Amino acid sequence: MDYDQHFKAALDRLHQDGNYRIFADLERQSGAFPRAIRHGEGDALCDVTVWCSNDYLAMGQHPATIAAMHAAIDANGTGAGGTRNISGTNHNHVMLEAELADLHGKEAATLFTSGYVSNWATLGTLAAKIPDCQVFSDAGNHASMIEGIRHSKAPRHIWKHSDVVDLEAKLAAAGNGPKLVAFESVYSMDGDIAPIADILDVCEKYGALSYIDEVHAVGLYGPRGGGIAEREGLMDRIDVIQGTLGKAYGVLGGYITASAALCDFVRSFASGFIFTTALPPALAAGALASIRHLKVSDLERQRQRRNVAKLRERLDAAGIPHMMNESHIVPVIVGDAKKAKFITDLLLDQHGIYVQPINYPTVPVGTERLRITPTPLHSDKDIDHLVGALSELWSQCALSRAVA
């Protein structure tokens, strides 16, 4: 077999469908976010404004986060030295896990190297190691959750997205054995929010373990940034709360919080924890500082919400379609992969605006979009510039459709 030819043919199909992903060479500017420097051909440089970062509250450049990381590097060096089992648990890990457990009102927390790994390892371990466990997964769940459930080889049932009636019907038909229900709070592509209380009612009725992914909610919602479940007073009813340190907290890593027994069980049996190098101490220290800051400061959240509302108002005034939701995510629907790439290429090349197109397989064919995430640091001028550029390009797309 000509392996390279196979690879090239598959890549060619991605290009033809408009689904080939090109990574912009950007250099974030600390102290100037959402500004970044774009590296082009040769030594060409230009300034851009980033509109699609998951550093939702700009905590990646917050003085408290940066100072904590510098101090940890000075004290501990750079890497962790290996797995926590071999190299030992750095004290920054211990403090961070305690802070996370407190954030979600749980007995314990367990750190992972990313949110993807925490979902994959935890769901895969629980579903595989609980005897006769059946898993019930929301149809909109993230790839990391899907992969973890598949890896477990446990019987799985996909329930219609956020459809509690369908979930209950499937739970009722599953018999009396152990059950695990996995879902998210904020779904990152549509920005919709799950009916958490109703889902928990059904979980409790059928004795199912509840597992919620709050990666797009921690830091952003609730009086201390504990997520949608904290905002709605539901954390004590959820068995496992999973989150990330790489989005609103501006650093890197993933975690679960739960009972001490469940966390110890996962720590003891999950290959994704046991056999991988631990988070560097500086990252743990930076995340710890970020969480502590957002537990007491609501300023960043308030400013972000104001900017989300302003952007939606101006998109409406310009006649640019966007999906309505209650979250901070603003999906502007294009509905065609090639047009989405056309728009984002021109936004970057002609207007200095960086928005990554979201195409299949991240979203279904025909729902391609621009996923816009306003931060507290985008100015009114930034918002006007974005909407003005989108209006101009929307007109070009409309004209091309009319000609075609």
N, C-alpha and C positions, 0 to 999 in steps of 0.2 A: 504493500500500500504506500502511496505517496502521501505521507502525513501532512507535509506543508501545503500540498495542493488542496487537501481536504480542509485545512484551516482557512486557507485563502478563499475557497468557495463559500464557506460559511460566513466569512466576513463580508464578502461581496454581496451576499443576500441581505445582510444587515444594512449595508450602504444603500442598496436598491430600495429597501422598505423605509428608509429614513430613520432606522433605529440604531445606527452605529453611534457609539458614544465617544465624543471627543472631550478630553479633559483640558480645560483652560489652565494655562500655566500662570497662576496667580501667587502673589506674595502679600499676605495680609499685613496691614500697617498698624502696629500697636500704638494706641493713643489716637488713632485716626479712623478706626473702624466706624462705618462700613466701607471705608476706602481701602483699595488694594492696588498693587502695581501688577500690570499684566506684562508678561514677558512674551515678545513676539519673535519673528524670524530674525536671526542674527542677534544684534544687541538692542533691538527695538523695544522701548518701554512706553507704556501709557497708563494713565490713571483710570481706574474703573470704580464704580459703586456696586457693591455686592447686595443683591436683593433675594438671595435664596439660601442664606446660611442657616444652619440649625443651632448656631450660637445665638439663640433667640434673644438673650438679654445682654449680650456683649460681655459676659463675665470672663471670656477668654482674655480680655485685656484689662480687667478690673485691677486696680492697684493692690487690693487685698489678696487676690489670687496670685498675681505675679510675685508679690513680696514673699508669700508663703512658699512658693516654688523655689525662689532664689535661696531662701533660708534653708530649705531641705536639701538642696544640692550642696550648699556649703557644709552642712552638717553630715550628710549621709552619702554624698557622691551621686552618681547618675543612676545606674541600673539597680534592680533588686537582687541581682546575683543568681537568680534561678527561681525554681518553684518555692512556694512557702513551706512545703514539706521538707525540701532539701536545705535551702538557704536560711530558713527561719522567717518568721513573720516580723516585718519591720513595725516599729511602734506606731508609725503613721497609719498603717493598715488597721491596727487595733482601734485607734482613735476614730478613724473614718467609719468603720463598721458600727461602732457605738453611736456615732452621730446619725447614721442612716437609720438604725433601729429606733432611735428617739424621734427622728423626723416622721416615721410612719407608725409610731406607737406600737412597735413590735418588740419581742424579746431579744431578737438577734438579727444580724445581717451577714451576708457572705458576699465578698467582692469577687469580680471576674475582670478579665482584661477588656471586655467590651460588652455593650448591651446585646449584641448578636450572640456572643458566647454565653452570656448569662441565661438567655432564653433557650438556646439550643441545649446547653448542658443541664439546666434545671428541669425543663419539660421532658427531655430525653431520659433523665435519671428517674424522675418521679413515675412517669408512665411505665417505664421498664421494670422498676424495682417494687412497685406496689402490686401485689399479686392480683391477677385478673382485672387490672385496671382498664377501663374504657375512657377514651379521651373525646371530648366534645369541643370542637374548635370553630370559632366564628369564621365565616367565609372570607372576611376581610383581614384576617390576621397576617402579620408580617412574615416574611420568608424565614426568619430565624425561628419563629414559633413553629411554622410548618415543618421545617427541617428537623427540629428537635423531636417533634411528635412522630414523624416518619422514622427517625433513627431508633426510637423506642420499640418499634414494631408492635405496639399495642393497638388493639382495635380502635379505629377512629371514626368519628361521625362529624360531618361538616354541617353546621346549622346556618340558616340564612342570616345574612349580616344584620346584627342587632335585632333579630326577630325572636322575641322571648317566647312567643307561642310555639314556634318551630323548635326552639331549644327544649321546651317542656315536653313536647310530643316525643322527641327523640330520647330524652331522659326517661320518660315513662315507659317507653318500649324496650329499654335496655336492661330491665330486671333490677335485682337488688344488690349487685356487686359494687365494688369501688368505682368511683367516677371522678373525672377531673375536667373542669370546665375552664377553657382558656380564652381570653378575650383582651381587647385593648380598651383604654379609656378614650384617648384621642387618636383617631385614625389619620395617618399623616398625609395621605394623598387627597382625600375629600375634606378633611378637617372636621368631620362629624364626631359627636360624642356619644358613647354607648349609654344605654339606659341601665346604669350600674345597679341601682336599687332593685329594679325588677329582675335583673339577672340573678342577684344574690337571693332574692325571695325563692326563686326556682331552685337554685343550688341547695339552699337550706331544706327545702321541701323534700328533695330527693337524696340528701346526704352526700352531695358532691363537693369535692375540694375545689375552691375557687382560686383562680390564678389570673391576675390582671397585669398587663403591660402598661406602665405609665410613662414610657420614655419621652413622649411628646407632651407631657403634662407636669412632670416634676420640676420644681423651681418656678413654674409659671402660674399655678393655680393653688388655691388654699391660702389661709392666712400666713403660713410659714413655708409655702412652696411644696407642700406634701402631695400635690396633684389634685385631680378631680375628686378622688375618693375623700381626701381631706376636706375639700371645699363642700362636699355634700354630707360630711359626717359619717362616712361609711367605712373608714379604715379598719375599725375593730371587727367588722363582719367579713373581711377578706382574708383568706388563708395565706396567700402569697402575693406580695406586692413587688413587682420587678421594675427597675428603673435604670437610667443611664447617667453617667457623669459627663458625657461627651456632647450634650446638647445645651440645655439652658444653664448648666453649671460650667460649661466652657472648657472642660478638660478632657479626660478620656477614662473609660472604664464602664463596667456594668455591675449590677448588684441585685440580690433578692433580699427581702426582709420577711420574716415569718416567725414561727415559734422557734425556740432554741433547738428543739428536737429535729424539726424539719431542716433547719439550716445546717445542723451538724450532719444529718443524714446525707444531704446533697454534697457537703464538703467532703464527706468520707467516701462517696461512691461515684461522683461525677468526674469522668476522665477530663472534661474541659476545665476543671479546677485543679485536679491532682497533677496533671502532666504538663502544665504550661507555666512559663515564667510569670512571676507576679508583677503587678503594676509597679513601676519605679516609685520610690518613696516620694519624690518631688511631685508626681502626679497625684498621689494620695493626699499629700499636704495641700496642694492647690485646690483639689476638690473639697477637702474639709473646710478650707477658708471660704470657698464660694458658697457652700451649703449654710455655713454659720451666718454669712452676710445676708443671704436671702431669707433666712428664718426671721430676721428682724427688720429687713428693709423691704418696703412695698413700692418704693419709688420706681424701680426698674419695671415692675409689672404694670404700674399705672401708666407710665409713659408709652410702653409698648401697646397697651390697649388703645390709647388715644391715637396712636399712629395707624393701627389696624383700622379703626373706625374712619379716620381721615381718608385712608387709601380707598376703602370701600365706597365712601361717598363720592370721591372723585372719579372712580371707575364707573359708577352709576351715571354720573353726570356726562361722562364721555361716551356712554353706550357700549362699554366693553363688558362682555358677559363674564361673570365670576360666580362660583358656587357659593351659596349662602350657607353659613354654619355658625356655630357659637364659639369657635376657637380662634386662635391667632393665625391660622393658615388660610391664605387667600389663593385658591386655585382659579386661574384664568383659563377657561376651556377653549382650546383651538380645534380639537376633533380630527386632526390630521398630523401624522408624524413629520412629513416633509415641511408642511407649513409651520409647525412648531419650531423646527430647526431653522427655517428661513427667518422667522421672527427673532429668535434668540441670537442668531448670527449677526443680524443687522443691529440689534440692540447693543451688542458688544462692539462691533466694528465701527458703527457710525455714531453711537450715542454714549459709549463708555458705561453701559449698564450690563451687569452680569446676572442673567437668570438662566438656569439650566433647564432645557426642555425635558419633560417627563413623558416617556413613551413606553410602549410595550417592551418587556413584560411587567414593568412596574405598575402600569395601569392597563386596562383592557383597550384593545384596538378600537379607535373611534372616540376615545375619551382623552386623547393626548392633551397636554396642558402645560402651562407655566405655573410653577408652584412658588408663590411669592410669600416671603416671610418678613414683614416689617419688624424692625428692632426699635428699642428706645432711642437710638442714636440717629435714625434717619430724620432728616429735617423736612420742613414743609417744602423747601426748594427741591429736595430729592424726590419727594412724592410728586410734585408738579412735573418734574423732568421725566420721571418714569411714565406717568399717565400721558403726557404729551407725546413721548416717543411711541408708546403703544398705540395711541390714536392714529398717528401717521402711518404706522405699519399695518394696522387693522384696515385702514382705507386701501392700502396697496393690495392686501390679500383679497379684499372684497372686489376690487377692480379686476384682479387676475381671475377670479371665479366668474365674473360677468363676461370677460373675454372668452374664457374657455367654454 
